[in-house]
Amino acid sequence: DDARPDTLRLLFGTSRRWLEDGKVIRVERAPTAWGEVRVVAESRLGAGEVVATVELPARHPPARIILRARVPQGWTVRSAVADGRSLPVDPRGTVDLTGLAGRQQVRFAVARD
């Protein structure tokens, strides 16, 4: 459930236009209940991917960490990989990063609908 209070939700409130090809979303030193978070999401739709680099809080890790790639209309997230392993992706482009720590790179494979 995405609404649990012990869940850190990353990039859920972004506009789909913010991940048009070539655009970058950059969040630096964002305060959370678990410590500071950094997220940089780079859209490479032309190459079929969105790459997100996240620095997860170390002080008190949340029970659950989820990251969403809100790609523009007409695009769909097909798969994702982090830390050398495939991550399940829900229909909204959300992956669960629970259990990962420190700096992580998540590669979302995207395609036109």
The first five atom37 places (N, CA, C, CB, O) and aatype in JSON, in Angstrom:
{
  "aatype": [3, 3, 0, 1, 14, 3, 16, 10, 1, 10, 10, 13, 7, 16, 15, 1, 1, 17, 10, 6, 3, 7, 11, 19, 9, 1, 19, 6, 1, 0, 14, 16, 0, 17, 7, 6, 19, 1, 19, 19, 0, 6, 15, 1, 10, 7, 0, 7, 6, 19, 19, 0, 16, 19, 6, 10, 14, 0, 1, 8, 14, 14, 0, 1, 9, 9, 10, 1, 0, 1, 19, 14, 5, 7, 17, 16, 19, 1, 15, 0, 19, 0, 3, 7, 1, 15, 10, 14, 19, 3, 14, 1, 7, 16, 19, 3, 10, 16, 7, 10, 0, 7, 1, 5, 5, 19, 1, 13, 0, 19, 0, 1, 3],
  "atom_mask": [
    [1, 1, 1, 1, 1],
    [1, 1, 1, 1, 1],
    [1, 1, 1, 1, 1],
    [1, 1, 1, 1, 1],
    [1, 1, 1, 1, 1],
    [1, 1, 1, 1, 1],
    [1, 1, 1, 1, 1],
    [1, 1, 1, 1, 1],
    [1, 1, 1, 1, 1],
    [1, 1, 1, 1, 1],
    [1, 1, 1, 1, 1],
    [1, 1, 1, 1, 1],
    [1, 1, 1, 0, 1],
    [1, 1, 1, 1, 1],
    [1, 1, 1, 1, 1],
    [1, 1, 1, 1, 1],
    [1, 1, 1, 1, 1],
    [1, 1, 1, 1, 1],
    [1, 1, 1, 1, 1],
    [1, 1, 1, 1, 1],
    [1, 1, 1, 1, 1],
    [1, 1, 1, 0, 1],
    [1, 1, 1, 1, 1],
    [1, 1, 1, 1, 1],
    [1, 1, 1, 1, 1],
    [1, 1, 1, 1, 1],
    [1, 1, 1, 1, 1],
    [1, 1, 1, 1, 1],
    [1, 1, 1, 1, 1],
    [1, 1, 1, 1, 1],
    [1, 1, 1, 1, 1],
    [1, 1, 1, 1, 1],
    [1, 1, 1, 1, 1],
    [1, 1, 1, 1, 1],
    [1, 1, 1, 0, 1],
    [1, 1, 1, 1, 1],
    [1, 1, 1, 1, 1],
    [1, 1, 1, 1, 1],
    [1, 1, 1, 1, 1],
    [1, 1, 1, 1, 1],
    [1, 1, 1, 1, 1],
    [1, 1, 1, 1, 1],
    [1, 1, 1, 1, 1],
    [1, 1, 1, 1, 1],
    [1, 1, 1, 1, 1],
    [1, 1, 1, 0, 1],
    [1, 1, 1, 1, 1],
    [1, 1, 1, 0, 1],
    [1, 1, 1, 1, 1],
    [1, 1, 1, 1, 1],
    [1, 1, 1, 1, 1],
    [1, 1, 1, 1, 1],
    [1, 1, 1, 1, 1],
    [1, 1, 1, 1, 1],
    [1, 1, 1, 1, 1],
    [1, 1, 1, 1, 1],
    [1, 1, 1, 1, 1],
    [1, 1, 1, 1, 1],
    [1, 1, 1, 1, 1],
    [1, 1, 1, 1, 1],
    [1, 1, 1, 1, 1],
    [1, 1, 1, 1, 1],
    [1, 1, 1, 1, 1],
    [1, 1, 1, 1, 1],
    [1, 1, 1, 1, 1],
    [1, 1, 1, 1, 1],
    [1, 1, 1, 1, 1],
    [1, 1, 1, 1, 1],
    [1, 1, 1, 1, 1],
    [1, 1, 1, 1, 1],
    [1, 1, 1, 1, 1],
    [1, 1, 1, 1, 1],
    [1, 1, 1, 1, 1],
    [1, 1, 1, 0, 1],
    [1, 1, 1, 1, 1],
    [1, 1, 1, 1, 1],
    [1, 1, 1, 1, 1],
    [1, 1, 1, 1, 1],
    [1, 1, 1, 1, 1],
    [1, 1, 1, 1, 1],
    [1, 1, 1, 1, 1],
    [1, 1, 1, 1, 1],
    [1, 1, 1, 1, 1],
    [1, 1, 1, 0, 1],
    [1, 1, 1, 1, 1],
    [1, 1, 1, 1, 1],
    [1, 1, 1, 1, 1],
    [1, 1, 1, 1, 1],
    [1, 1, 1, 1, 1],
    [1, 1, 1, 1, 1],
    [1, 1, 1, 1, 1],
    [1, 1, 1, 1, 1],
    [1, 1, 1, 0, 1],
    [1, 1, 1, 1, 1],
    [1, 1, 1, 1, 1],
    [1, 1, 1, 1, 1],
    [1, 1, 1, 1, 1],
    [1, 1, 1, 1, 1],
    [1, 1, 1, 0, 1],
    [1, 1, 1, 1, 1],
    [1, 1, 1, 1, 1],
    [1, 1, 1, 0, 1],
    [1, 1, 1, 1, 1],
    [1, 1, 1, 1, 1],
    [1, 1, 1, 1, 1],
    [1, 1, 1, 1, 1],
    [1, 1, 1, 1, 1],
    [1, 1, 1, 1, 1],
    [1, 1, 1, 1, 1],
    [1, 1, 1, 1, 1],
    [1, 1, 1, 1, 1],
    [1, 1, 1, 1, 1],
    [1, 1, 1, 1, 1]
  ],
  "atom_positions": [
    [[0.85, -1.19, 0.0], [0.0, 0.0, 0.0], [0.89, 1.24, 0.0], [-0.96, 0.01, 1.23], [1.7, 1.43, 0.91]],
    [[0.73, 2.09, -1.01], [1.54, 3.3, -1.15], [1.28, 4.33, -0.06], [1.29, 3.93, -2.5], [2.1, 5.23, 0.14]],
    [[0.17, 4.23, 0.66], [-0.21, 5.26, 1.63], [0.3, 4.99, 3.04], [-1.69, 5.4, 1.65], [0.0, 5.76, 3.95]],
    [[1.03, 3.92, 3.26], [1.52, 3.62, 4.61], [2.41, 4.74, 5.11], [2.3, 2.27, 4.62], [3.22, 5.26, 4.34]],
    [[2.29, 5.14, 6.38], [3.09, 6.24, 6.9], [4.58, 5.92, 7.05], [2.55, 6.66, 8.23], [5.39, 6.83, 7.2]],
    [[4.94, 4.65, 7.02], [6.35, 4.28, 7.16], [7.02, 4.07, 5.8], [6.47, 3.01, 8.0], [8.05, 3.41, 5.7]],
    [[6.41, 4.67, 4.75], [6.91, 4.53, 3.39], [7.48, 5.84, 2.89], [5.81, 4.05, 2.46], [6.83, 6.89, 2.98]],
    [[8.7, 5.8, 2.36], [9.31, 6.94, 1.7], [8.96, 6.84, 0.22], [10.86, 7.0, 1.93], [9.38, 5.9, -0.46]],
    [[8.2, 7.82, -0.29], [7.76, 7.85, -1.68], [8.58, 8.9, -2.42], [6.23, 8.15, -1.79], [8.58, 10.07, -2.04]],
    [[9.28, 8.5, -3.47], [10.16, 9.4, -4.22], [9.62, 9.66, -5.62], [11.56, 8.82, -4.3], [9.3, 8.73, -6.36]],
    [[9.53, 10.93, -5.98], [9.1, 11.44, -7.29], [7.65, 11.14, -7.63], [9.98, 10.86, -8.35], [7.29, 11.08, -8.8]],
    [[6.82, 10.95, -6.63], [5.4, 10.67, -6.88], [4.64, 11.9, -7.35], [4.75, 10.13, -5.63], [3.66, 11.76, -8.09]],
    [[5.06, 13.1, -6.95], [4.31, 14.32, -7.27], [4.83, 15.08, -8.47], [0.0, 0.0, 0.0], [4.49, 16.25, -8.66]],
    [[5.65, 14.44, -9.28], [6.23, 15.15, -10.42], [5.26, 15.19, -11.59], [7.54, 14.49, -10.85], [4.37, 14.35, -11.71]],
    [[5.44, 16.19, -12.45], [4.67, 16.28, -13.68], [5.26, 15.33, -14.71], [4.66, 17.74, -14.22], [6.48, 15.14, -14.75]],
    [[4.43, 14.74, -15.51], [4.93, 13.85, -16.57], [5.84, 14.6, -17.54], [3.75, 13.22, -17.33], [6.77, 14.01, -18.09]],
    [[5.58, 15.88, -17.75], [6.4, 16.69, -18.67], [7.82, 16.84, -18.17], [5.77, 18.06, -18.86], [8.73, 17.1, -18.96]],
    [[8.04, 16.69, -16.87], [9.38, 16.85, -16.32], [10.34, 15.76, -16.77], [9.32, 16.88, -14.81], [11.55, 15.9, -16.64]],
    [[9.79, 14.65, -17.3], [10.65, 13.58, -17.8], [10.55, 13.44, -19.32], [10.28, 12.26, -17.14], [10.72, 12.35, -19.87]],
    [[10.27, 14.58, -20.01], [10.37, 14.55, -21.46], [11.83, 14.32, -21.83], [9.83, 15.88, -22.1], [12.72, 14.6, -21.03]],
    [[12.07, 13.81, -23.03], [13.41, 13.43, -23.45], [14.42, 14.55, -23.22], [13.4, 13.04, -24.93], [14.22, 15.69, -23.65]],
    [[15.51, 14.21, -22.54], [16.59, 15.15, -22.28], [16.46, 15.96, -21.01], [0.0, 0.0, 0.0], [17.4, 16.65, -20.61]],
    [[15.31, 15.9, -20.36], [15.11, 16.67, -19.14], [15.65, 15.93, -17.92], [13.63, 17.0, -18.95], [15.77, 14.71, -17.91]],
    [[15.96, 16.71, -16.88], [16.5, 16.16, -15.64], [15.7, 16.71, -14.46], [18.02, 16.49, -15.49], [15.44, 17.91, -14.39]],
    [[15.33, 15.84, -13.56], [14.74, 16.24, -12.27], [15.84, 16.08, -11.23], [13.45, 15.37, -11.9], [16.45, 15.02, -11.12]],
    [[16.09, 17.14, -10.48], [17.16, 17.1, -9.47], [16.59, 17.56, -8.13], [18.37, 18.0, -9.9], [16.08, 18.68, -8.0]],
    [[16.69, 16.7, -7.14], [16.26, 17.01, -5.78], [17.49, 16.83, -4.88], [15.05, 16.08, -5.31], [18.01, 15.72, -4.75]],
    [[17.94, 17.9, -4.27], [19.15, 17.87, -3.44], [18.8, 18.06, -1.97], [20.15, 18.97, -3.9], [18.02, 18.94, -1.62]],
    [[19.37, 17.25, -1.13], [19.27, 17.38, 0.32], [17.83, 17.58, 0.81], [20.12, 18.55, 0.78], [17.56, 18.44, 1.64]],
    [[16.93, 16.78, 0.29], [15.52, 16.86, 0.69], [15.35, 16.24, 2.07], [14.61, 16.14, -0.34], [15.7, 15.08, 2.28]],
    [[14.83, 17.01, 3.02], [14.63, 16.45, 4.36], [13.45, 15.49, 4.38], [14.41, 17.58, 5.38], [12.4, 15.76, 3.79]],
    [[13.64, 14.36, 5.06], [12.55, 13.41, 5.28], [12.59, 13.0, 6.74], [12.67, 12.16, 4.32], [13.52, 13.35, 7.47]],
    [[11.6, 12.27, 7.17], [11.56, 11.77, 8.54], [12.72, 10.81, 8.82], [10.23, 11.07, 8.82], [13.03, 10.54, 9.99]],
    [[13.35, 10.29, 7.78], [14.42, 9.3, 7.94], [15.81, 9.87, 7.65], [14.16, 8.12, 7.03], [16.8, 9.15, 7.77]],
    [[15.88, 11.12, 7.28], [17.15, 11.74, 6.93], [17.08, 12.32, 5.53], [0.0, 0.0, 0.0], [16.08, 12.17, 4.83]],
    [[18.16, 12.99, 5.12], [18.19, 13.63, 3.81], [18.23, 12.62, 2.67], [19.39, 14.55, 3.72], [18.8, 11.53, 2.79]],
    [[17.61, 13.02, 1.56], [17.55, 12.2, 0.36], [17.95, 13.06, -0.83], [16.11, 11.6, 0.16], [17.66, 14.26, -0.89]],
    [[18.63, 12.44, -1.76], [18.98, 13.09, -3.03], [18.48, 12.2, -4.15], [20.53, 13.34, -3.14], [18.67, 10.98, -4.11]],
    [[17.85, 12.81, -5.17], [17.36, 12.07, -6.33], [17.66, 12.88, -7.58], [15.83, 11.76, -6.21], [17.35, 14.07, -7.65]],
    [[18.27, 12.25, -8.56], [18.46, 12.85, -9.87], [17.91, 11.86, -10.89], [19.98, 13.18, -10.15], [18.39, 10.74, -10.99]],
    [[16.89, 12.29, -11.64], [16.3, 11.44, -12.67], [16.55, 12.08, -14.03], [14.76, 11.24, -12.43], [16.16, 13.23, -14.27]],
    [[17.21, 11.34, -14.9], [17.56, 11.85, -16.22], [16.79, 11.08, -17.28], [19.09, 11.74, -16.47], [16.89, 9.86, -17.38]],
    [[16.02, 11.82, -18.08], [15.22, 11.21, -19.12], [16.04, 11.05, -20.4], [13.96, 12.05, -19.4], [16.61, 12.0, -20.93]],
    [[16.08, 9.82, -20.86], [16.74, 9.48, -22.13], [15.74, 8.68, -22.96], [18.08, 8.68, -21.9], [16.04, 7.57, -23.42]],
    [[14.55, 9.26, -23.15], [13.5, 8.53, -23.85], [13.95, 8.07, -25.22], [12.25, 9.4, -23.97], [13.62, 6.97, -25.65]],
    [[14.72, 8.91, -25.92], [15.21, 8.55, -27.25], [16.06, 7.3, -27.23], [0.0, 0.0, 0.0], [16.13, 6.58, -28.22]],
    [[16.71, 7.04, -26.1], [17.53, 5.83, -25.94], [16.76, 4.73, -25.22], [18.81, 6.16, -25.17], [17.3, 3.65, -24.97]],
    [[15.48, 5.0, -24.89], [14.65, 3.97, -24.28], [14.85, 3.8, -22.79], [0.0, 0.0, 0.0], [14.63, 2.71, -22.25]],
    [[15.27, 4.88, -22.1], [15.46, 4.72, -20.66], [15.3, 6.03, -19.89], [16.83, 4.14, -20.38], [15.4, 7.13, -20.45]],
    [[15.05, 5.87, -18.61], [15.14, 6.93, -17.61], [16.07, 6.39, -16.54], [13.7, 7.34, -17.02], [15.87, 5.29, -16.03]],
    [[17.09, 7.17, -16.19], [18.07, 6.74, -15.2], [17.9, 7.61, -13.96], [19.53, 6.82, -15.76], [18.01, 8.83, -14.02]],
    [[17.64, 6.97, -12.84], [17.49, 7.69, -11.57], [18.61, 7.28, -10.63], [16.1, 7.39, -10.93], [18.83, 6.1, -10.38]],
    [[19.32, 8.27, -10.11], [20.34, 8.03, -9.1], [19.78, 8.56, -7.79], [21.7, 8.71, -9.46], [19.42, 9.73, -7.69]],
    [[19.72, 7.7, -6.78], [19.17, 8.08, -5.49], [20.2, 7.84, -4.4], [17.86, 7.3, -5.18], [20.95, 6.87, -4.44]],
    [[20.22, 8.74, -3.44], [21.02, 8.55, -2.23], [20.02, 8.43, -1.1], [22.06, 9.72, -2.0], [19.39, 9.41, -0.69]],
    [[19.91, 7.22, -0.6], [18.88, 6.89, 0.38], [19.34, 7.25, 1.79], [18.53, 5.41, 0.31], [20.54, 7.25, 2.07]],
    [[18.39, 7.57, 2.66], [18.75, 7.94, 4.03], [19.4, 6.79, 4.77], [17.52, 8.42, 4.79], [18.99, 5.64, 4.65]],
    [[20.43, 7.12, 5.53], [21.17, 6.08, 6.26], [20.84, 6.07, 7.74], [22.66, 6.28, 6.07], [20.96, 5.04, 8.4]],
    [[20.41, 7.21, 8.27], [20.21, 7.35, 9.71], [19.18, 6.36, 10.25], [19.78, 8.76, 10.03], [19.49, 5.56, 11.13]],
    [[17.98, 6.43, 9.74], [16.89, 5.54, 10.16], [16.15, 5.12, 8.9], [15.92, 6.24, 11.19], [15.19, 5.78, 8.51]],
    [[16.56, 4.03, 8.25], [15.9, 3.66, 7.0], [14.41, 3.4, 7.21], [16.57, 2.41, 6.41], [14.02, 2.8, 8.21]],
    [[13.59, 3.87, 6.28], [12.15, 3.62, 6.38], [11.84, 2.14, 6.16], [11.38, 4.47, 5.36], [12.66, 1.39, 5.63]],
    [[10.66, 1.74, 6.58], [10.24, 0.35, 6.39], [10.11, 0.01, 4.91], [8.91, 0.09, 7.12], [10.32, -1.13, 4.51]],
    [[9.77, 1.02, 4.11], [9.56, 0.79, 2.68], [10.01, 2.02, 1.91], [8.07, 0.46, 2.37], [9.77, 3.15, 2.34]],
    [[10.66, 1.81, 0.75], [11.09, 2.9, -0.13], [10.59, 2.58, -1.53], [12.66, 3.1, -0.1], [10.88, 1.52, -2.07]],
    [[9.82, 3.51, -2.11], [9.33, 3.31, -3.47], [9.65, 4.54, -4.32], [7.81, 3.02, -3.48], [9.61, 5.67, -3.83]],
    [[9.96, 4.3, -5.58], [10.37, 5.33, -6.53], [9.5, 5.2, -7.77], [11.89, 5.22, -6.88], [9.28, 4.1, -8.28]],
    [[9.01, 6.34, -8.25], [8.15, 6.33, -9.44], [8.79, 7.13, -10.56], [6.75, 6.89, -9.11], [9.29, 8.23, -10.33]],
    [[8.77, 6.59, -11.77], [9.18, 7.31, -12.97], [7.91, 7.67, -13.72], [10.17, 6.45, -13.87], [7.34, 6.85, -14.43]],
    [[7.47, 8.92, -13.56], [6.25, 9.39, -14.23], [6.62, 9.89, -15.63], [5.54, 10.53, -13.4], [6.88, 11.08, -15.83]],
    [[6.64, 8.96, -16.57], [7.04, 9.28, -17.94], [5.9, 10.0, -18.67], [7.46, 8.0, -18.7], [4.74, 9.88, -18.28]],
    [[6.24, 10.75, -19.73], [5.2, 11.49, -20.47], [4.12, 10.57, -21.05], [5.84, 12.29, -21.6], [4.32, 9.37, -21.23]],
    [[2.97, 11.18, -21.33], [1.87, 10.44, -21.98], [2.41, 9.81, -23.25], [0.65, 11.37, -22.29], [3.21, 10.41, -23.96]],
    [[1.97, 8.6, -23.54], [2.41, 7.9, -24.72], [3.61, 7.0, -24.48], [0.0, 0.0, 0.0], [4.06, 6.28, -25.37]],
    [[4.14, 7.04, -23.25], [5.29, 6.22, -22.87], [4.9, 5.32, -21.71], [6.52, 7.09, -22.5], [4.03, 5.67, -20.92]],
    [[5.56, 4.17, -21.61], [5.33, 3.23, -20.51], [6.66, 2.7, -20.01], [4.42, 2.06, -20.97], [7.58, 2.44, -20.78]],
    [[6.75, 2.56, -18.68], [7.92, 1.91, -18.1], [7.72, 0.41, -18.26], [8.12, 2.31, -16.58], [6.71, -0.15, -17.81]],
    [[8.68, -0.25, -18.89], [8.58, -1.68, -19.16], [9.29, -2.54, -18.11], [9.15, -1.99, -20.53], [8.82, -3.62, -17.76]],
    [[10.43, -2.04, -17.62], [11.19, -2.82, -16.63], [12.15, -1.88, -15.91], [11.98, -3.99, -17.32], [12.3, -0.71, -16.28]],
    [[12.79, -2.4, -14.87], [13.76, -1.61, -14.11], [14.82, -2.53, -13.52], [13.06, -0.79, -13.0], [14.55, -3.69, -13.2]],
    [[16.02, -1.97, -13.37], [17.14, -2.71, -12.8], [17.85, -1.8, -11.81], [18.13, -3.22, -13.91], [18.08, -0.62, -12.1]],
    [[18.21, -2.34, -10.64], [19.02, -1.62, -9.65], [19.91, -2.62, -8.95], [18.12, -0.85, -8.62], [19.5, -3.75, -8.67]],
    [[21.11, -2.21, -8.66], [22.05, -3.05, -7.93], [22.2, -4.43, -8.6], [21.59, -3.22, -6.48], [22.36, -5.45, -7.92]],
    [[22.15, -4.43, -9.95], [22.34, -5.67, -10.69], [21.17, -6.62, -10.69], [0.0, 0.0, 0.0], [21.3, -7.75, -11.16]],
    [[20.04, -6.18, -10.17], [18.89, -7.1, -10.15], [17.65, -6.43, -10.72], [18.61, -7.59, -8.72], [17.46, -5.22, -10.6]],
    [[16.81, -7.24, -11.34], [15.55, -6.76, -11.89], [14.59, -6.41, -10.77], [14.93, -7.8, -12.83], [14.52, -7.1, -9.76]],
    [[13.86, -5.32, -10.97], [12.86, -4.91, -10.0], [11.48, -4.97, -10.65], [13.15, -3.48, -9.47], [11.32, -4.52, -11.79]],
    [[10.49, -5.5, -9.96], [9.14, -5.46, -10.51], [8.67, -4.01, -10.63], [8.16, -6.27, -9.61], [8.96, -3.18, -9.77]],
    [[7.96, -3.73, -11.71], [7.43, -2.39, -11.98], [5.91, -2.48, -12.04], [8.01, -1.79, -13.31], [5.37, -3.33, -12.74]],
    [[5.23, -1.59, -11.31], [3.77, -1.6, -11.39], [3.33, -0.79, -12.62], [3.13, -1.02, -10.08], [4.16, -0.14, -13.25]],
    [[2.04, -0.8, -12.96], [1.56, -0.11, -14.17], [1.8, 1.41, -14.14], [0.09, -0.37, -14.34], [1.75, 2.05, -15.19]],
    [[2.05, 1.99, -12.97], [2.29, 3.43, -12.88], [3.78, 3.78, -12.92], [1.67, 3.97, -11.59], [4.13, 4.95, -12.77]],
    [[4.65, 2.78, -13.13], [6.08, 3.04, -13.21], [6.76, 3.11, -11.86], [0.0, 0.0, 0.0], [7.78, 3.79, -11.71]],
    [[6.21, 2.39, -10.87], [6.75, 2.41, -9.51], [7.56, 1.16, -9.24], [5.62, 2.55, -8.48], [7.15, 0.05, -9.59]],
    [[8.72, 1.34, -8.59], [9.55, 0.21, -8.16], [9.76, 0.31, -6.65], [10.91, 0.18, -8.92], [9.74, 1.39, -6.07]],
    [[9.97, -0.83, -6.03], [10.22, -0.92, -4.6], [11.72, -1.06, -4.37], [9.44, -2.12, -3.96], [12.34, -2.02, -4.83]],
    [[12.31, -0.09, -3.65], [13.74, -0.09, -3.37], [14.05, -0.55, -1.95], [14.32, 1.29, -3.59], [15.18, -0.44, -1.49]],
    [[13.05, -1.06, -1.26], [13.23, -1.5, 0.11], [14.39, -2.51, 0.2], [11.92, -2.13, 0.65], [14.49, -3.44, -0.6]],
    [[15.24, -2.29, 1.17], [16.38, -3.18, 1.36], [17.65, -2.67, 0.72], [0.0, 0.0, 0.0], [18.74, -3.14, 1.05]],
    [[17.53, -1.71, -0.19], [18.72, -1.1, -0.78], [19.16, 0.06, 0.09], [18.44, -0.63, -2.24], [18.35, 0.67, 0.78]],
    [[20.45, 0.36, 0.06], [20.97, 1.43, 0.92], [21.98, 2.27, 0.16], [21.62, 0.84, 2.19], [22.51, 1.85, -0.87]],
    [[22.24, 3.47, 0.69], [23.26, 4.34, 0.11], [22.89, 4.82, -1.27], [0.0, 0.0, 0.0], [21.72, 5.05, -1.58]],
    [[23.91, 4.98, -2.1], [23.72, 5.49, -3.46], [23.34, 4.33, -4.39], [25.0, 6.21, -3.98], [24.03, 3.32, -4.45]],
    [[22.23, 4.5, -5.09], [21.74, 3.47, -6.0], [21.41, 4.1, -7.35], [20.51, 2.76, -5.41], [20.95, 5.24, -7.42]],
    [[21.63, 3.36, -8.4], [21.2, 3.79, -9.73], [20.12, 2.83, -10.21], [22.41, 3.84, -10.74], [20.3, 1.61, -10.24]],
    [[18.99, 3.41, -10.59], [17.86, 2.63, -11.1], [17.69, 2.97, -12.58], [16.54, 2.92, -10.28], [17.52, 4.14, -12.94]],
    [[17.74, 1.96, -13.42], [17.56, 2.14, -14.86], [16.16, 1.62, -15.22], [18.68, 1.39, -15.68], [15.87, 0.43, -15.13]],
    [[15.31, 2.56, -15.65], [13.97, 2.21, -16.1], [14.02, 2.08, -17.62], [12.92, 3.28, -15.65], [14.4, 3.02, -18.31]],
    [[13.64, 0.93, -18.16], [13.51, 0.76, -19.6], [12.1, 1.24, -19.98], [13.74, -0.75, -20.04], [11.1, 0.82, -19.39]],
    [[12.04, 2.14, -20.98], [10.77, 2.72, -21.38], [10.54, 2.5, -22.88], [10.73, 4.22, -21.05], [11.49, 2.32, -23.64]],
    [[9.27, 2.52, -23.27], [8.91, 2.35, -24.67], [7.64, 3.13, -24.95], [8.74, 0.85, -25.04], [6.86, 3.42, -24.05]],
    [[7.45, 3.45, -26.2], [6.19, 4.1, -26.61], [5.05, 3.09, -26.48], [6.29, 4.65, -28.09], [5.22, 1.89, -26.7]],
    [[3.87, 3.62, -26.12], [2.68, 2.76, -26.0], [2.31, 2.18, -27.34], [1.49, 3.54, -25.41], [1.33, 1.43, -27.44]]
  ]
}
